[in-house]
Amino acid sequence: MAPRGFTRRDLGLMYRAARLYHLDELNQAAIADRLSVSRPTVSRLLAEARRVGIVRITVHDPDTLATGGDEALRLAGALGIEKVWLAPVAATDLGPALAEPVGEALREAGLGAGDVLLVSSGRTVWELSHEALPAVPGLEIVPTVGGVAEPEAWHQTNEITRAVAERMQGRPNFLFTQAMPAPAMRHTLVEDPEFQRVTGFWARADAALVGVGAPPAGRDSISTSVPLDDEGLRAGVGDVCLNFYRADGDAIDFPGSERMVRISPDELRKVARTIAVAVGTEKVPSIVSGARAGLFNRLVTDVPTAQSLLDALDAG
């Protein structure tokens, strides 16, 4: 429900003005030009955005700024990973809520021209691909899984790669194949020079931005290449880059899994900075077991999910 006295259009203008000012760092004159309003209107929009809670400014102790506070430090230690960044409120609107902490995590990676950033499929990464991300001209953006012919946009990895590259001013690289190609096509891909070039980035990646999938049996959206009728797969607790795993972190094989076009768990573990992005209580076992499997070493989540993770780990 919109705050009293404001329409959806009013709130939309406040949000756009606030993002342009606080995240894209445009001045008020430039924002006025972008939104086709007067400069005093921009000043009013920014003030009202703070008053209704669209913008919340916090002041951090510099000793805990890098990871987001004591709770983030506790969670990183409990999961056995290097760092955690937290969105301060529940991320009901994934892209806008997580863009700032994801931006911090990407800036911390220190990426430059010629470096390689891997990106996964999934709704969270897809939504982030439409938000402001740190500009790194010359950065190579590379998909971690195939995704051609998927009916849902968040499983179309080439589209996610293109969108992230546009946001970060990088260079997109594409995989023109399904996540699980037919045996004959899989054999052909191995010998294809362009396929070899793109998948060759996996072994020398500097960072990765990946989603963490919820338990397969409870999902309302999953790649069409995944055989959800497989009993072993339905017993899994999650996946990273279509690498499905059990509660103990062990990998799950299923019919056709040997043909999957996906970065391997061993290749993921060799990436210096793999940033997982996941929120929601349904993903608590997925996050815990993914960290246990070593499939990521950094995490961006929100405060409610962080508390649920700590509660589960304390109880475990």
URJONOR-V258574 format. One record per residue. N is the residue number from 1. RES is the residue in one letter. OMEGA is omega in whole degrees, -180 to 180 (* if undefined). NEAR is the number of other ideal C-beta (glycine too) atoms within 8 Angstrom. D_LAST is the distance of its C-alpha to the last C-alpha in whole Angstrom. Layout:
n->{N N}
res->{RES RES}
omega->{OMEGA OMEGA}
near->{NEAR NEAR}
d_last->{D_LAST D_LAST}
//
This chain:
n->{1 2 3 4 5 6 7 8 9 10 11 12 13 14 15 16 17 18 19 20 21 22 23 24 25 26 27 28 29 30 31 32 33 34 35 36 37 38 39 40 41 42 43 44 45 46 47 48 49 50 51 52 53 54 55 56 57 58 59 60 61 62 63 64 65 66 67 68 69 70 71 72 73 74 75 76 77 78 79 80 81 82 83 84 85 86 87 88 89 90 91 92 93 94 95 96 97 98 99 100 101 102 103 104 105 106 107 108 109 110 111 112 113 114 115 116 117 118 119 120 121 122 123 124 125 126 127 128 129 130 131 132 133 134 135 136 137 138 139 140 141 142 143 144 145 146 147 148 149 150 151 152 153 154 155 156 157 158 159 160 161 162 163 164 165 166 167 168 169 170 171 172 173 174 175 176 177 178 179 180 181 182 183 184 185 186 187 188 189 190 191 192 193 194 195 196 197 198 199 200 201 202 203 204 205 206 207 208 209 210 211 212 213 214 215 216 217 218 219 220 221 222 223 224 225 226 227 228 229 230 231 232 233 234 235 236 237 238 239 240 241 242 243 244 245 246 247 248 249 250 251 252 253 254 255 256 257 258 259 260 261 262 263 264 265 266 267 268 269 270 271 272 273 274 275 276 277 278 279 280 281 282 283 284 285 286 287 288 289 290 291 292 293 294 295 296 297 298 299 300 301 302 303 304 305 306 307 308 309 310 311 312 313 314 315 316}
res->{M A P R G F T R R D L G L M Y R A A R L Y H L D E L N Q A A I A D R L S V S R P T V S R L L A E A R R V G I V R I T V H D P D T L A T G G D E A L R L A G A L G I E K V W L A P V A A T D L G P A L A E P V G E A L R E A G L G A G D V L L V S S G R T V W E L S H E A L P A V P G L E I V P T V G G V A E P E A W H Q T N E I T R A V A E R M Q G R P N F L F T Q A M P A P A M R H T L V E D P E F Q R V T G F W A R A D A A L V G V G A P P A G R D S I S T S V P L D D E G L R A G V G D V C L N F Y R A D G D A I D F P G S E R M V R I S P D E L R K V A R T I A V A V G T E K V P S I V S G A R A G L F N R L V T D V P T A Q S L L D A L D A G}
omega->{-180 176 -176 175 -178 175 175 179 178 -178 177 178 177 -178 -179 179 -179 179 -179 -177 -172 -176 179 174 172 175 -173 178 180 179 178 178 -178 -176 -179 176 179 179 176 177 177 179 178 179 -179 179 -179 177 176 -175 -178 175 175 177 175 -177 178 178 -174 169 -178 180 -179 -176 -173 -177 174 174 -176 -179 178 178 178 -177 178 179 -179 179 -178 178 -171 -176 174 172 -175 165 -170 -179 -180 -175 178 175 -163 -174 -179 -177 -173 -174 -177 178 176 176 178 -179 179 178 179 180 176 -176 179 -180 -180 175 -175 173 176 176 -180 170 178 -175 -176 179 177 180 178 -178 178 -180 177 177 -178 179 176 -178 179 179 177 179 -169 177 180 -179 171 -179 179 175 175 -178 -178 -173 -175 171 178 -171 178 178 176 179 180 -178 178 179 178 -180 -174 -179 -180 -178 -179 174 -170 172 -177 -179 172 176 176 180 175 -177 -178 179 180 178 179 -178 -177 -177 -179 -176 -179 176 179 -179 -176 180 176 177 -176 -176 -178 -179 178 -180 177 175 -171 171 174 -177 176 176 -175 -175 -176 -175 172 180 179 179 179 178 -175 -178 -175 177 179 -175 -180 -180 -180 177 -179 -179 179 176 169 -177 179 169 -175 -176 178 -178 179 179 -180 -178 178 171 180 -178 -180 -176 179 179 -175 172 -176 173 -178 175 180 178 177 -178 -180 178 -174 -177 176 -175 176 179 -176 176 176 -178 179 -179 -179 179 179 -180 -178 -177 176 175 179 179 179 -176 172 179 175 -177 169 179 177 -175 179 178 178 180 177 177 -180 178 -179 -179 177 -179 -175 *}
near->{2 8 8 4 3 10 6 6 6 10 13 8 11 15 11 9 14 13 11 12 13 6 10 7 5 9 5 11 7 9 13 13 7 8 11 5 8 6 8 6 9 15 9 8 13 14 8 11 13 11 6 10 7 9 9 7 5 5 3 7 6 5 4 12 8 6 11 11 10 6 12 15 11 9 13 13 7 10 13 6 11 5 13 16 15 14 14 7 8 8 12 5 6 12 10 9 13 18 13 8 12 15 12 9 13 16 8 9 11 5 10 8 7 6 11 11 20 16 16 16 18 11 9 12 17 13 12 16 11 8 11 8 12 7 7 14 7 10 17 12 13 14 17 14 16 15 14 10 5 12 5 7 6 12 15 12 15 13 8 16 15 10 11 18 13 8 12 14 10 13 8 11 12 9 15 6 11 11 15 10 11 6 7 6 9 11 8 8 11 8 6 8 5 7 11 10 9 12 9 8 13 12 7 7 12 11 16 15 14 19 13 15 12 11 11 15 8 6 9 2 7 9 11 8 10 13 8 9 5 9 6 9 13 10 8 14 9 17 12 16 13 12 13 13 16 10 6 6 10 7 8 12 6 11 5 9 8 5 10 12 14 11 10 8 10 6 10 17 8 6 12 4 11 12 16 16 16 14 15 7 7 8 13 11 11 16 17 13 15 15 14 9 12 10 15 16 8 14 17 15 15 14 11 9 16 14 9 10 15 12 8 11 10 7 5 5}
d_last->{38 40 41 44 47 46 46 44 46 46 43 43 45 43 40 43 45 41 40 43 44 40 39 42 44 47 49 51 54 52 50 53 54 51 51 55 55 56 55 55 53 50 50 50 47 45 45 44 41 40 41 39 36 36 37 34 35 33 34 31 31 32 30 27 29 28 24 24 23 21 18 19 19 15 14 16 15 11 12 14 17 21 21 20 23 22 25 25 25 24 25 27 30 28 31 32 29 28 31 31 28 28 32 30 28 31 33 31 32 35 37 40 43 43 39 37 34 32 31 29 30 28 29 27 29 32 32 32 35 37 36 37 36 37 41 41 44 44 41 40 38 37 35 32 32 36 36 40 41 37 38 36 36 33 33 36 35 39 39 36 37 41 39 37 40 42 40 40 43 42 43 42 41 41 40 43 41 38 35 36 39 42 42 45 44 41 44 46 44 43 47 47 48 46 43 43 43 41 38 39 38 34 35 36 34 33 30 29 28 26 24 20 21 19 18 22 22 22 24 28 29 29 31 34 33 30 31 28 30 28 26 24 23 22 19 18 16 18 21 22 26 26 24 22 18 16 12 12 15 18 21 23 26 28 32 34 31 33 35 33 34 31 30 28 25 27 29 26 25 28 28 28 27 25 24 22 23 20 20 19 16 16 16 12 11 14 14 11 12 16 15 13 17 19 20 21 20 21 20 22 20 21 20 18 16 15 14 12 10 10 8 6 5 5 4 0}
//
